Amino acid sequence: MVSSVPRLVIAAPSSGSGKTTVATGLMAALSARGFAVSPHKVGPDYIDPGYHALAAGRTGRNLDAYLCGPGLVAPLFAHGADGCDIAVVEGVMGLYDGAAGEGELASTAQVAKLLRAPVVLVVDASSQSRSVAALVHGFVSWDPDVRIGGVILNKVASDRHEGLLREALDSVGVPVMGVLRRAARVETPSRHLGLVPVAERGSSAVEAVAAMAAQVADGCDLAALVALARSAGPLADAAWDAGGALASSPPPLPVPSPGAPPPGPRPALDGPGHTGRAVRVAVAGGSAFTFSYAEHAELLSAAGAEVVTFDPLRDEELPEGTAGLVIGGGFPEVYASELSANEPLRKAVAELAGGGAPVAAECAGLLYLCRELDGLPMCGVLDASARMSERLTLGYRDAVAVSDSALAGAGTRMRGHEFHRTVVEPGAGQGPAWGMRTPERRVEGFVQRGVHASYLHTHWASEPGVARRFVERCRTS
């Protein structure tokens, strides 16, 4: 299948230049004009896609060449962009910044090349005039395979400042497709791990996105940006599909219970990726647990699960019939008091886990399963204590499963991402979840009975078998 969805990559020389404002505003402005917009984000970031989804009215999706491998970038893009008129891809960090020590891997530039997409460079022009030409020229000439088709000048002070910038850029040969003045109303609040997620802001997030849309519509040449998007080359990669991904992935080995007899033959598949009856998998959501990749729920569904979302801040019971639990990332440290106060749900989670049901917890989920967080009682599934820290732990990780679990068999290799300002003590249980190959060799996380809990965020599209293994364990536990 050839995908010819028009597309743009919104990049910048560095973080803080205004990529999120421009990308989100462009998505919203085009949506308001009747375009079906497909929103995407380069890298592991969970927060920006929430703003993208609000702007486009469609699920925001990540494109991460480190977590999923370069070969999955175009198929995942085509999956997300199916049926859309145009796609807008927000970059990460500076255009050529990627995974540390890995060259261009996971950079915005690499993703742009994999998507055969033109790039629009957002430049913070607040402290320069003629020098902007040298900066843009450097980015244009650094990699001839990256096509920078336009520039948007951000934080321009005045008409005179704009004139100086345009005059300087005339010599570079890259058209100026937008000029944005400073605008406090489009700024979004931040805290210790970046922007405050959409789910926590309510109507103020809607107002901020509307302001971004107005600013981009007023300051940018939307027709020129759409024309540039339509110049993107065709993609021959077949769109990713959850059922197809499961069907083509190696079948998982059964996970025997302690003392159980050797397993018999594997059951035959009765569909593209699952066996037997449907089982209910509860997925934590709400303001405290906002981090998830859309493909995880799609893979669980394709593997035979009925996926139901619940809110640990509000719901005092797990969904009826819950056979397995997925608790992703978020900000439990911000809502520790409310999570702790919901004692009925904490007890329900502990009871489910204590009965051997599969539980997959990442980062925020790990904290929630601990005995306490900043001195406040949590679920007590893990004999560990969590607390806030001044130290930021951030970066990609190359990991190997140390212990057999409901999620992965020992020896399964996955790439992931850590991003937190908390510490869990001890950092690993008697059965650790992962052994980190980079940057330092260490073990991390907890595997006990059906629980797999770790700081590591993973993208299951890179290893679809983990979803099938998890659902099969839900069915048999």
N, C-alpha and C positions, 0 to 999 in steps of 0.2 A: 504494500500500500504506500502510495506517495502522498506525503502531507505537504500542502502548499499554503498552510495558514499564514497570513502575513504576520510578521513578528519584529519586535524591537528589543534590544537589550539596553537598559538604562544603567550606565556605569559612571565612574568618577575617578579622579586621580587619587582620592583618599577617602577614608571614612569621614563623615561629618560635612560632606560637600552639598548634601541635599538630595541624594538618590531617592530616599523613601518619600519625600515630599513630591518630587517630580513623578516617580513611578505611580504612586497611589493617586495623585491628582490626575494623571493622564488616564489611568484606568477608569476613574469616576467620570471624567469629562467625556471620554469616548462612550461609556455606558449611557450617559445622559443623552447622547446623540443617536442612540439606537443600535450601537455596536454590541454584539455579544463578545465580551472581552474575557480572555483566559489569563488569569494572573499567576505569575511564577516568581520564585525567589531563589537565587543562587546561594548554595551553602546550607548549613544546618539550622538556620534561624527559624524559630517557631513564631515569633511575635509579629514580624512584618507581614507574613501571610494572613494574619487576622485582619489587619487593616486593608490588605488587598481584597480579601473576601467581602468586606464591607463596601469597598469601592465598586467592585465588579459584580456583586451579587452571585458569585460563583466561588467554589472552594479554591483557596490559595494553595499552591503546591510548590514543593521544594525540588530543586535540581542540584544534586550534590555528587560530583564526580569522584570524590573520595569515598563517601559512604556507600555509594551504589556502583561505582566504576564508570569510566567514560562511556562504555558501551550501552549503558541504560539511560543516559541523559536524553537522547533524542526519542527513544520509545516512551519514556515517562512524560516527556513534553507532549508528544502526539496524543497520548492518552488523555492528558488534562485539557488539551486544546481542541479535542474532537467536537465538531459542530459549532465552533466559534468563528467569528469574523476576523479577529485580530488577537494577538497575544502580546503582552507586555511582561518582560522579564527584568526584575530588579537585580542588579549585581550585588556583590559583597566586597567590602573593604575597597582598596584601590583596584583598578581594572586588571592589573597584572599580578596582584597578590593572591597567593594560593596557600596550600598546605605547607607548613614550615619544612624546608629541606627537600621538597618534592618538586621543585621547578614550577611549571605552570599548572600542575595538578590541582583541581578544584578552584581555579581562578575564574573570574568572570570572563577573561579573555578566552580560556579554554572552552567554556560553555558556549560562548558566542560562536566559536569556530565549529563546535560540534553541531550547533543548530543552524549553521550557515546564515546567521542573523546579523544585520547591521547594528552598529553600536551608536548610541547617542551619549556624548560625554557631558556630564553635569559638572561645571567648574564653579567653585566658590571664588568669585571675583572681588571679594570685599576688600582685599589688601593689595591689589595689583592693577596695572593698566596695560602697558605695552608688553610686559613680561608674560601676559597670558598667551601671546603668540608662540613664545618659546616653549611654554608648557604644553600646549596643544600639539605643536609640531613634534615634540618628543614622543608623545603618546601615539600619534599617528604613524610615525616612522619606526617605532620600536619593533613591532611585529607586522610585516606586510600582509600576513594572513588574517589579521583583525581589521575589519573594515569599519572605520569610524566615519559615519555618514553625516553627522551633525553635532553641534554644540549647543547646550543650553547654559546661559550665564546666570548664576544665582547670586543673590545678595548684592545686586547692583545698587549703588548709592543714589544716582541721579541721571538725568538725561545726558549731561556732559560726560559722566563716567561711562555710560553706555556707548557714547560716540567714540571715545578713546579705545574702548575694547573692540568695537566693530572695526575700526580703522586698522588696529593691529592685526586682527584675524583675517583681514582681506588677503594678506600675503600667504596664509597657510593653505587656503583653498578648501576649507571645511565650512559649510554654511552655518550661520547662527540661526537656530530654529526656535529660540526662545530667550527672553530676558525677564528675570523675576526680581522684583524688589524685595527688600526685607519685609517680613510679615509675621508679627508675633502670633497672630491668630491661627496660623497653621502649625505652630510648634506643638509637639506632643510631650507630655511629662515623662521623665525617666527616673529610674532608681538603680539599685545595686547591680542588676543584670540587664539593663537596657530600658527600652520603652515599656511603659505600662500597657499590658495587653488590652485589646478591645473589650474582652468580656468583663473587665473590671471598671470600664469607664462609662458604659451606657450611652446616654444621649450626648455626652461631651465628645465621645469618639465620632459619633455621626456628624456633629457640628465641625469637628476638625477635618474630617474627610471632605465635607462639603466645601470648606474653606480652601483646602488643597485643590479641589476640582476647579473652583472659581479662579484661583491664582494661575493655574496652568492654562485654563481656557483663555484668560485675559492676556497672558504673557507669552504664549507659545503659538506657533503656526501649526495647528492641528492637521490641516490638509497636507502640509509638507511632511509631517511625522507619519501620517498614514501612507503617503506615497512612498516614503522610505521603507516602511514596514513591508509594503507590497513588492519591494525589490529583493526580498530574501529568497535564497535559492531553495528548490524543493528538497524534501527529506525523503529518502527511500526506506527509512527504518519503519518496520511495523509497529503500531501502537502497542504499548504494554497493556496486558490484560491479566487481572488477578487469577482467573481460572486457568488461563493458558500458562501463566508463570508457575502455578502449583503443579499442573500436569507435567511440565517439563523439568521440574526439580526432582532430585533424587528422593525417593520415599524415606521418611524418617524411621529410624529404629525404634521399636517399642521401648517404653520406659517401665521396667518392672517395679512393682512395689517391693519393699524389703521383705525377704523370705518367700517371695512368690516363686512358683515353678517356672522353668524356662518358657518363654513365649512360644506360641504356635505360629503357623504361617500368617503372614500379613493378609488382611482382608483385601479383596479386590476393590478398586475404585468404582463407585456407582455414579460418577459424574466427572467433570473436568478436574476436580481437585479434592473431593471429600468422600468420606465413607459414612454409611449408616445414617442414623437419625440426627436431626438438628439439635444443638445444645445452646443454652443461653449463656453468653459471655457478657458480663457487666463491665463497662468502661467508665472510669471516673472522668467527670467533666466539671463544669461550673468554674467559678472565678479562681479557685485554688489549683486547678489542674487543667491548664489551657494548652499544654504542649502535646501535640500528637501529629503524626503524619497520616494523611487521608488514606494512604495505601494500606495501612495496618488494618483498619476496619474492613476495607475491601477484601483483603486477603483472608481475614477471619470469616467473613461471610462466604467467600468462595470455598473455604474449607469446610463449611457446613455449620457455622455458628449463626445464631440470632444475636446480633449485637445490640445491646441496650445501654444507653447512657444514664448515669445517675450522678447526683451532686452531693459530695460528702459534707458540704456546708449546710445543706437543706434536708436531705433525705435521711430519715432515721432507720430505714431498712434497706437492704440490698434488694434489687428487683427480684420478684418472686421466681423461683426456679433457677437462680444463678448457679451455674456449674463451674464457672471460672471467672477470674477477675483480672483486669488490666488497669494498672494505675500508672499513668505516664508522668510527664514533667509538669512543672508549674511553680507556684510560689506558696507552698504550705507554711513557710516561715512568716509570711505576711498575715496569714489567717490561722496561725497556731491556736489562738484562744478559741476561735469559733470551731475549729476542727476538734479540739480537745473537749469542748463543751458538748459536742454531739456524741455523748457516751453510748447511746444505743447502737449507732452505726459502728463505732469503734469495736464494740463487743461482737457485732455481727461479722465484721471482717476477721476478727481474731478467731471466731468460731469456724468460719468457712475455711480459713487457712489451717486451723488445728485439725480439721477433718480430712486434710490431705488434698483439698481442691487445688487446682493449678492457679497460681497467682504470679503474674508478671509485673514487676514494679521497676520503674526507671526514675532515678534522681528524686524528684518530689515524692514519688511513690515509695521509694526506699525510706525517706524520712518519715512518712506517714506510718509505715510498718514498724518503726522503732519503738522502744519502750517509752521514750520521751523526746521532745523537741524543745530546746531552750527551757527545760525544766517542767514543761507542760506534758501531761500524759497523752500518748498517742495509742496506737492499736496494740502494742506489746507483742506483736508476732515475732519480732527479732529481739534478742537480748543485746541490744545496742542502744546507745544514746547519741542524739544528734544536737548540734548547736551551730549557731551562726559564727562566722569567722571573718577576720579582716582580709584573709588571703583569697584571691580569686584563682580557682582552678579552671583552666580553659585550654582546649586543644583537641585535635583529632587523636584517636587511639587505634592501634592495631592490636586486636585482642583474640585470645583463644579460650574457648570454654574449658574450664578446669574440671568441673563436675558434671555428671549427667543430670539433666533437669527436665522439667516439663517443656522447656523452651528450646533447649539445644543439647545435643549429645556431646560428651567430652571430646575435645579435639576440633569441634566446629570453630572455624575462623570467621570472625566478623570484624568489620571496621565500625567505629563509633565515635562519639563526641562527648566530651565532658565540659560542663559549664555550670559552676556553682560557687557559692561563698559559704558553704557549710562544711562541717566535719562530722563524720560518723565514727564513733569509737566503740568497739574495735572496727577497723576498716574492712575486715573480712571474717567470715565465720569458719567453722571447722570444714565445711564444704564451700570453698570460694566459688564465685560465679565466673570470674574471668582472670586470666593471666595476661597482663599487658606486655606486649612486645616492644612498644615505644611509648614515651621516650625513655622510661626506665622500666626494668623488669620488676614487676610486683604483682601480687594477687589482690583481688578486690571483689567485694560483694558477698552475697549469701545465697546458698542453695540448701534448703531444708524441706523435706517432704515435697510438697508441690510448689513451694515458693522459690522464685528466682528474682532476687532483688539486687540492684546495682546502681551506681551513679551513671553508668554508660548509657547514652542515648544511641539506639541503633535504628537503621532503616531496613525494615523487613523485606522490602523489594529486592534487596541484595541477596537474601537467603530465604526465599519463600517457604522453604520447608519448615521453618520455625513456627509459622502460623498453623500449618497442618499438624505438626507435632503437638502444639498446644491444644488444639481443638480435639484431637484424638485422645489426649490425656484427660480433657474435660469429659469426654464421653465414657471413659473407662474408670475414672477415679470414684 
